């Protein structure tokens, strides 16, 4: 996608520039306004923060939308796989028992 944008400066002189993508235009604009950090510096900070915390490096997927996957420490996981499996089995059993109780002649 190619965009051409006219921006009027304070002196009302048009500034024409052409970017390959709208995202590139927006990134450049915010960079020139000193509203964002240097391009790519956030990824370095994320990697360092995860390493400092003893966690795996984040995984990045720039296809389509930019996606970052952060893995948390196992101690903060909601449920361990064995616990989750036991919970599923207990819930299934209890649900089946309740259904059978409803169907039983009363």
N, C-alpha and C positions, 0 to 999 in steps of 0.2 A: 504494500500500500504506500503510495507516495502522496505527500501533502505539501502544499505551498501555502504559506501563511504570511499575511501582511501584518506587521506590528508597527504601530505608530509610537515613535519616541516622544519625549516631552516636548521636543522642538517641532513636533508634527512632521518629521521626516520619515517616510516609509522605510522600513527595514525588511527586505525580502530575503528569505532563505528557504532552501529546499532540503528536506531531510528524507532519508529512505523510509523511515517509519515515524508514525506519530509518537511512539514511545521515545524514540531518539530525540525528537524535537522537544518533548516535555522534559526529558532528562537534561538536555542542554540548557533549556530555559532556566530550570531550577538551579542548575550548577552556576550559571552566570549571575543569578540573583543571590548566590551564597546561601541557599536554603537547603542544600543537601551536601552530604559528604562527597568525597572523591569517588568516582565510579569504581565499584569493586571493594571498597574499604570495609563495607559492612560484612561481606563474606569472610574476610580475614578475621574480623572481630568475633564473628559467630564461631569460627573454627577454633580460635584461641580460647574463647570462653568455655566451649565444650571440653577441650583438652585440659584446661585448668581445673574443671570439675571432675575430671577422670571419666568422661563419657565419650562414646564413639563420635567421630566426626560427623557433622550433618551431611545428608545426601541432598544434592540439588538436581532438579529436573527442569531445564529451561524450555522444554518443548511446550508450545502453546502458552499457557500461563506459567510464570515462574513459581516453582514449588520447592519448599525446603522441608525435609523430614528430619525431625529431632528425636532421638531415642533417649528415653529417661532411664534412670538407674532402676534396676530390678526391685530395689527396696521400696520404690514408690509406685510400682505397678499396681493396678487395681486388684488383680487376682493372678496368682500363678496358674499355669496351665493345668496342673493336677487339681487344684482347688476349683477352677472353673468347670472342669469335667465332672467332678463330684457334685457340684451345684446343679449342673444340667441334669444329671441322673436323678438326684433327689427331687428336683422340681417336676421332672417327667413322671416319676413314680407317684408323687402326691397328686398331681393333676389326674392321672389315670384312676387313682383311688377315689377321688372326688366324683369323677364322671360315673364310676361304677356305683357309688353310693346313691347318686341321683337316679340311676336306672333301676336300682334294686327295688323290688316291690316293698312298699312300705308300711 
